[in-house]
Amino acid sequence: MRDLHPSFAAAVAQNAVAPAILVYLDFEGQPLRVWSGVGPLSHDGHLWLGIGTLGGVDPVEEYSEVRAGTINLTLTHIPSETLSTVKDLIFKRRAAEIHLALFTLTDNPTLIGTDLLLRGTIDTLQLNRDTASSTIRVTIANELSRLRDSWGALYTDPHQRALHPDDTGLRFIANMQDLNIRI
């Protein structure tokens, strides 16, 4: 079982909380931040768009062993103007996060805090646009799935300088690969 932040644990123990889900999808040029409440939510320096019922989130699986996994997520009722400037959604391997938020059960609910449920990358995406709202179906792969991907690193001086122009740490690799070392 996952450890909860002390403020989360205390609020849950008192049965005085209302849960919500926050979803962040890092589309190139236009990140999407939505939450399962009504109206805008200002949290962590960002404005989250309230879309009511998210649509659907598969259960987040936790394993006792190290394993790469995925989760399917459906976001509904996203106003079409939110994604109107996005022509081609560039999403492959872009960041994605799902957070659990807890609010106080009062006449004026306040945010107690959030807890990260899943961080990963967007694997597949299906977008259905309508005149009033859009629906996004996305598969998020957890961070371990990146280990299966080829990085394409060559460990050569030109490749290293393309990534970090001032780094000269690999400049002698080409000369060293053909050396005969005698012991």
ChimeraX commands (.cxc) that place a marker at each C-alpha (Angstrom):
marker #1 position 0.00,0.00,0.00 radius 0.5
marker #1 position 1.23,3.46,-0.86 radius 0.5
marker #1 position 2.10,5.96,1.88 radius 0.5
marker #1 position -0.20,8.98,2.06 radius 0.5
marker #1 position 0.90,12.48,2.91 radius 0.5
marker #1 position 0.00,13.16,6.57 radius 0.5
marker #1 position -2.60,15.80,5.62 radius 0.5
marker #1 position -4.23,13.26,3.26 radius 0.5
marker #1 position -4.23,10.53,5.89 radius 0.5
marker #1 position -5.77,12.82,8.52 radius 0.5
marker #1 position -8.50,14.05,6.17 radius 0.5
marker #1 position -9.36,10.52,5.00 radius 0.5
marker #1 position -9.50,9.29,8.60 radius 0.5
marker #1 position -12.11,11.96,9.39 radius 0.5
marker #1 position -14.25,11.00,6.36 radius 0.5
marker #1 position -14.43,14.70,5.53 radius 0.5
marker #1 position -13.07,14.75,1.99 radius 0.5
marker #1 position -14.33,14.93,-1.55 radius 0.5
marker #1 position -11.93,13.36,-4.11 radius 0.5
marker #1 position -11.23,14.67,-7.59 radius 0.5
marker #1 position -8.92,13.64,-10.42 radius 0.5
marker #1 position -6.48,16.03,-12.12 radius 0.5
marker #1 position -5.04,15.12,-15.53 radius 0.5
marker #1 position -2.10,16.76,-17.29 radius 0.5
marker #1 position -1.29,15.95,-20.95 radius 0.5
marker #1 position 1.70,17.76,-22.43 radius 0.5
marker #1 position 0.63,18.35,-26.02 radius 0.5
marker #1 position 3.36,20.23,-27.88 radius 0.5
marker #1 position 2.55,23.93,-27.88 radius 0.5
marker #1 position -0.66,23.57,-25.87 radius 0.5
marker #1 position -0.60,21.48,-22.67 radius 0.5
marker #1 position -3.99,20.31,-21.41 radius 0.5
marker #1 position -4.82,20.50,-17.69 radius 0.5
marker #1 position -8.28,19.28,-16.69 radius 0.5
marker #1 position -9.92,18.18,-13.47 radius 0.5
marker #1 position -13.09,16.32,-12.57 radius 0.5
marker #1 position -14.78,19.30,-10.94 radius 0.5
marker #1 position -16.87,22.18,-12.20 radius 0.5
marker #1 position -15.25,25.49,-13.05 radius 0.5
marker #1 position -11.59,26.48,-13.15 radius 0.5
marker #1 position -9.16,25.35,-10.44 radius 0.5
marker #1 position -5.99,27.29,-9.68 radius 0.5
marker #1 position -3.37,24.86,-8.39 radius 0.5
marker #1 position 0.41,24.67,-8.46 radius 0.5
marker #1 position 0.72,27.85,-10.52 radius 0.5
marker #1 position -1.55,26.58,-13.30 radius 0.5
marker #1 position -5.21,26.89,-14.22 radius 0.5
marker #1 position -7.02,23.55,-14.52 radius 0.5
marker #1 position -10.16,23.38,-16.66 radius 0.5
marker #1 position -13.13,21.82,-14.87 radius 0.5
marker #1 position -14.94,19.39,-17.15 radius 0.5
marker #1 position -17.12,17.59,-14.60 radius 0.5
marker #1 position -17.11,13.87,-15.10 radius 0.5
marker #1 position -13.82,13.00,-16.78 radius 0.5
marker #1 position -15.19,10.06,-18.70 radius 0.5
marker #1 position -13.19,7.13,-17.45 radius 0.5
marker #1 position -9.92,6.12,-15.85 radius 0.5
marker #1 position -8.84,2.50,-15.70 radius 0.5
marker #1 position -7.75,1.41,-12.24 radius 0.5
marker #1 position -4.15,2.35,-11.52 radius 0.5
marker #1 position -2.31,-0.89,-10.89 radius 0.5
marker #1 position 0.53,-1.09,-8.42 radius 0.5
marker #1 position 2.87,-4.06,-8.59 radius 0.5
marker #1 position 5.16,-5.64,-6.05 radius 0.5
marker #1 position 7.73,-6.22,-8.80 radius 0.5
marker #1 position 9.19,-3.73,-11.25 radius 0.5
marker #1 position 6.99,-3.72,-14.36 radius 0.5
marker #1 position 6.19,-1.42,-17.26 radius 0.5
marker #1 position 2.46,-0.88,-17.61 radius 0.5
marker #1 position -0.19,1.28,-19.25 radius 0.5
marker #1 position -3.47,2.86,-18.29 radius 0.5
marker #1 position -6.37,3.93,-20.51 radius 0.5
marker #1 position -8.00,7.29,-19.91 radius 0.5
marker #1 position -11.05,8.90,-21.51 radius 0.5
marker #1 position -11.63,12.64,-21.20 radius 0.5
marker #1 position -15.06,13.88,-22.26 radius 0.5
marker #1 position -16.77,17.28,-22.41 radius 0.5
marker #1 position -13.60,19.18,-23.32 radius 0.5
marker #1 position -14.68,22.45,-24.92 radius 0.5
marker #1 position -13.69,22.39,-28.59 radius 0.5
marker #1 position -12.12,25.85,-28.37 radius 0.5
marker #1 position -9.63,24.47,-25.82 radius 0.5
marker #1 position -7.91,22.45,-28.56 radius 0.5
marker #1 position -8.95,24.64,-31.49 radius 0.5
marker #1 position -5.46,26.02,-32.15 radius 0.5
marker #1 position -3.92,22.57,-32.25 radius 0.5
marker #1 position -3.73,21.34,-35.83 radius 0.5
marker #1 position -1.75,18.18,-35.38 radius 0.5
marker #1 position -1.59,16.96,-31.82 radius 0.5
marker #1 position 2.03,16.02,-31.27 radius 0.5
marker #1 position 1.74,13.62,-28.38 radius 0.5
marker #1 position 4.00,10.58,-28.77 radius 0.5
marker #1 position 6.24,10.22,-25.71 radius 0.5
marker #1 position 5.03,13.52,-24.27 radius 0.5
marker #1 position 4.54,13.78,-20.50 radius 0.5
marker #1 position 1.28,12.74,-18.84 radius 0.5
marker #1 position 0.25,12.78,-15.19 radius 0.5
marker #1 position -2.80,11.74,-13.19 radius 0.5
marker #1 position -3.23,13.19,-9.69 radius 0.5
marker #1 position -5.70,12.52,-6.89 radius 0.5
marker #1 position -6.93,15.71,-5.24 radius 0.5
marker #1 position -8.79,15.93,-1.95 radius 0.5
marker #1 position -11.14,18.77,-1.04 radius 0.5
marker #1 position -12.80,19.59,2.27 radius 0.5
marker #1 position -16.48,18.69,2.58 radius 0.5
marker #1 position -17.76,22.15,3.41 radius 0.5
marker #1 position -20.04,24.74,1.83 radius 0.5
marker #1 position -16.90,26.33,0.37 radius 0.5
marker #1 position -14.59,23.39,-0.48 radius 0.5
marker #1 position -10.87,24.05,-0.28 radius 0.5
marker #1 position -8.09,21.94,-1.72 radius 0.5
marker #1 position -6.30,19.88,0.94 radius 0.5
marker #1 position -3.65,18.66,-1.46 radius 0.5
marker #1 position -2.82,16.38,-4.37 radius 0.5
marker #1 position -1.03,13.07,-4.68 radius 0.5
marker #1 position 0.56,11.77,-7.87 radius 0.5
marker #1 position -1.11,8.53,-8.99 radius 0.5
marker #1 position 0.71,8.01,-12.27 radius 0.5
marker #1 position 3.45,9.73,-14.24 radius 0.5
marker #1 position 4.35,8.51,-17.68 radius 0.5
marker #1 position 4.20,9.33,-21.37 radius 0.5
marker #1 position 1.39,9.41,-23.89 radius 0.5
marker #1 position 1.48,6.25,-25.98 radius 0.5
marker #1 position -1.67,6.38,-28.14 radius 0.5
marker #1 position -4.33,9.01,-28.62 radius 0.5
marker #1 position -7.70,9.21,-30.34 radius 0.5
marker #1 position -9.41,12.60,-30.63 radius 0.5
marker #1 position -13.08,12.97,-31.56 radius 0.5
marker #1 position -13.93,16.62,-32.21 radius 0.5
marker #1 position -17.47,17.93,-32.24 radius 0.5
marker #1 position -18.80,21.46,-32.58 radius 0.5
marker #1 position -19.37,21.92,-28.85 radius 0.5
marker #1 position -17.01,19.48,-27.12 radius 0.5
marker #1 position -14.30,16.93,-27.79 radius 0.5
marker #1 position -13.45,13.51,-26.42 radius 0.5
marker #1 position -9.90,12.26,-26.00 radius 0.5
marker #1 position -9.03,8.59,-25.51 radius 0.5
marker #1 position -5.43,8.17,-24.47 radius 0.5
marker #1 position -3.17,5.35,-23.34 radius 0.5
marker #1 position -0.50,6.41,-20.88 radius 0.5
marker #1 position 2.60,4.26,-20.43 radius 0.5
marker #1 position 4.32,4.50,-17.06 radius 0.5
marker #1 position 7.89,5.72,-16.79 radius 0.5
marker #1 position 9.38,2.22,-16.90 radius 0.5
marker #1 position 8.10,1.70,-20.43 radius 0.5
marker #1 position 10.70,4.20,-21.65 radius 0.5
marker #1 position 13.39,1.63,-20.85 radius 0.5
marker #1 position 12.08,-0.52,-23.73 radius 0.5
marker #1 position 12.61,2.33,-26.20 radius 0.5
marker #1 position 15.84,2.70,-28.13 radius 0.5
marker #1 position 17.60,5.89,-27.17 radius 0.5
marker #1 position 19.76,6.05,-30.26 radius 0.5
marker #1 position 22.76,7.32,-28.30 radius 0.5
marker #1 position 26.03,6.69,-30.11 radius 0.5
marker #1 position 28.50,7.82,-27.44 radius 0.5
marker #1 position 30.60,9.70,-29.96 radius 0.5
marker #1 position 32.00,13.20,-29.75 radius 0.5
marker #1 position 29.74,14.60,-32.54 radius 0.5
marker #1 position 26.63,13.10,-30.95 radius 0.5
marker #1 position 27.55,14.42,-27.50 radius 0.5
marker #1 position 28.26,17.90,-28.89 radius 0.5
marker #1 position 24.90,17.92,-30.67 radius 0.5
marker #1 position 23.26,17.40,-27.28 radius 0.5
marker #1 position 25.66,19.55,-25.22 radius 0.5
marker #1 position 27.79,21.89,-27.40 radius 0.5
marker #1 position 30.31,22.74,-24.65 radius 0.5
marker #1 position 30.93,19.15,-23.52 radius 0.5
marker #1 position 34.28,17.82,-24.71 radius 0.5
marker #1 position 34.26,14.67,-22.55 radius 0.5
marker #1 position 34.11,12.25,-25.49 radius 0.5
marker #1 position 36.60,13.93,-27.81 radius 0.5
marker #1 position 39.27,11.21,-27.42 radius 0.5
marker #1 position 36.95,8.18,-27.73 radius 0.5
marker #1 position 37.67,7.67,-31.44 radius 0.5
marker #1 position 41.43,7.58,-30.75 radius 0.5
marker #1 position 41.10,5.23,-27.79 radius 0.5
marker #1 position 38.97,2.58,-29.49 radius 0.5
marker #1 position 41.88,1.30,-31.59 radius 0.5
marker #1 position 44.52,1.34,-28.84 radius 0.5
marker #1 position 46.28,-1.87,-27.92 radius 0.5
marker #1 position 46.59,-2.07,-24.15 radius 0.5
marker #1 position 49.33,-4.35,-22.82 radius 0.5
marker #1 position 49.25,-5.66,-19.31 radius 0.5
marker link #1:1,2 radius 0.2
marker link #1:2,3 radius 0.2
marker link #1:3,4 radius 0.2
marker link #1:4,5 radius 0.2
marker link #1:5,6 radius 0.2
marker link #1:6,7 radius 0.2
marker link #1:7,8 radius 0.2
marker link #1:8,9 radius 0.2
marker link #1:9,10 radius 0.2
marker link #1:10,11 radius 0.2
marker link #1:11,12 radius 0.2
marker link #1:12,13 radius 0.2
marker link #1:13,14 radius 0.2
marker link #1:14,15 radius 0.2
marker link #1:15,16 radius 0.2
marker link #1:16,17 radius 0.2
marker link #1:17,18 radius 0.2
marker link #1:18,19 radius 0.2
marker link #1:19,20 radius 0.2
marker link #1:20,21 radius 0.2
marker link #1:21,22 radius 0.2
marker link #1:22,23 radius 0.2
marker link #1:23,24 radius 0.2
marker link #1:24,25 radius 0.2
marker link #1:25,26 radius 0.2
marker link #1:26,27 radius 0.2
marker link #1:27,28 radius 0.2
marker link #1:28,29 radius 0.2
marker link #1:29,30 radius 0.2
marker link #1:30,31 radius 0.2
marker link #1:31,32 radius 0.2
marker link #1:32,33 radius 0.2
marker link #1:33,34 radius 0.2
marker link #1:34,35 radius 0.2
marker link #1:35,36 radius 0.2
marker link #1:36,37 radius 0.2
marker link #1:37,38 radius 0.2
marker link #1:38,39 radius 0.2
marker link #1:39,40 radius 0.2
marker link #1:40,41 radius 0.2
marker link #1:41,42 radius 0.2
marker link #1:42,43 radius 0.2
marker link #1:43,44 radius 0.2
marker link #1:44,45 radius 0.2
marker link #1:45,46 radius 0.2
marker link #1:46,47 radius 0.2
marker link #1:47,48 radius 0.2
marker link #1:48,49 radius 0.2
marker link #1:49,50 radius 0.2
marker link #1:50,51 radius 0.2
marker link #1:51,52 radius 0.2
marker link #1:52,53 radius 0.2
marker link #1:53,54 radius 0.2
marker link #1:54,55 radius 0.2
marker link #1:55,56 radius 0.2
marker link #1:56,57 radius 0.2
marker link #1:57,58 radius 0.2
marker link #1:58,59 radius 0.2
marker link #1:59,60 radius 0.2
marker link #1:60,61 radius 0.2
marker link #1:61,62 radius 0.2
marker link #1:62,63 radius 0.2
marker link #1:63,64 radius 0.2
marker link #1:64,65 radius 0.2
marker link #1:65,66 radius 0.2
marker link #1:66,67 radius 0.2
marker link #1:67,68 radius 0.2
marker link #1:68,69 radius 0.2
marker link #1:69,70 radius 0.2
marker link #1:70,71 radius 0.2
marker link #1:71,72 radius 0.2
marker link #1:72,73 radius 0.2
marker link #1:73,74 radius 0.2
marker link #1:74,75 radius 0.2
marker link #1:75,76 radius 0.2
marker link #1:76,77 radius 0.2
marker link #1:77,78 radius 0.2
marker link #1:78,79 radius 0.2
marker link #1:79,80 radius 0.2
marker link #1:80,81 radius 0.2
marker link #1:81,82 radius 0.2
marker link #1:82,83 radius 0.2
marker link #1:83,84 radius 0.2
marker link #1:84,85 radius 0.2
marker link #1:85,86 radius 0.2
marker link #1:86,87 radius 0.2
marker link #1:87,88 radius 0.2
marker link #1:88,89 radius 0.2
marker link #1:89,90 radius 0.2
marker link #1:90,91 radius 0.2
marker link #1:91,92 radius 0.2
marker link #1:92,93 radius 0.2
marker link #1:93,94 radius 0.2
marker link #1:94,95 radius 0.2
marker link #1:95,96 radius 0.2
marker link #1:96,97 radius 0.2
marker link #1:97,98 radius 0.2
marker link #1:98,99 radius 0.2
marker link #1:99,100 radius 0.2
marker link #1:100,101 radius 0.2
marker link #1:101,102 radius 0.2
marker link #1:102,103 radius 0.2
marker link #1:103,104 radius 0.2
marker link #1:104,105 radius 0.2
marker link #1:105,106 radius 0.2
marker link #1:106,107 radius 0.2
marker link #1:107,108 radius 0.2
marker link #1:108,109 radius 0.2
marker link #1:109,110 radius 0.2
marker link #1:110,111 radius 0.2
marker link #1:111,112 radius 0.2
marker link #1:112,113 radius 0.2
marker link #1:113,114 radius 0.2
marker link #1:114,115 radius 0.2
marker link #1:115,116 radius 0.2
marker link #1:116,117 radius 0.2
marker link #1:117,118 radius 0.2
marker link #1:118,119 radius 0.2
marker link #1:119,120 radius 0.2
marker link #1:120,121 radius 0.2
marker link #1:121,122 radius 0.2
marker link #1:122,123 radius 0.2
marker link #1:123,124 radius 0.2
marker link #1:124,125 radius 0.2
marker link #1:125,126 radius 0.2
marker link #1:126,127 radius 0.2
marker link #1:127,128 radius 0.2
marker link #1:128,129 radius 0.2
marker link #1:129,130 radius 0.2
marker link #1:130,131 radius 0.2
marker link #1:131,132 radius 0.2
marker link #1:132,133 radius 0.2
marker link #1:133,134 radius 0.2
marker link #1:134,135 radius 0.2
marker link #1:135,136 radius 0.2
marker link #1:136,137 radius 0.2
marker link #1:137,138 radius 0.2
marker link #1:138,139 radius 0.2
marker link #1:139,140 radius 0.2
marker link #1:140,141 radius 0.2
marker link #1:141,142 radius 0.2
marker link #1:142,143 radius 0.2
marker link #1:143,144 radius 0.2
marker link #1:144,145 radius 0.2
marker link #1:145,146 radius 0.2
marker link #1:146,147 radius 0.2
marker link #1:147,148 radius 0.2
marker link #1:148,149 radius 0.2
marker link #1:149,150 radius 0.2
marker link #1:150,151 radius 0.2
marker link #1:151,152 radius 0.2
marker link #1:152,153 radius 0.2
marker link #1:153,154 radius 0.2
marker link #1:154,155 radius 0.2
marker link #1:155,156 radius 0.2
marker link #1:156,157 radius 0.2
marker link #1:157,158 radius 0.2
marker link #1:158,159 radius 0.2
marker link #1:159,160 radius 0.2
marker link #1:160,161 radius 0.2
marker link #1:161,162 radius 0.2
marker link #1:162,163 radius 0.2
marker link #1:163,164 radius 0.2
marker link #1:164,165 radius 0.2
marker link #1:165,166 radius 0.2
marker link #1:166,167 radius 0.2
marker link #1:167,168 radius 0.2
marker link #1:168,169 radius 0.2
marker link #1:169,170 radius 0.2
marker link #1:170,171 radius 0.2
marker link #1:171,172 radius 0.2
marker link #1:172,173 radius 0.2
marker link #1:173,174 radius 0.2
marker link #1:174,175 radius 0.2
marker link #1:175,176 radius 0.2
marker link #1:176,177 radius 0.2
marker link #1:177,178 radius 0.2
marker link #1:178,179 radius 0.2
marker link #1:179,180 radius 0.2
marker link #1:180,181 radius 0.2
marker link #1:181,182 radius 0.2
marker link #1:182,183 radius 0.2
view
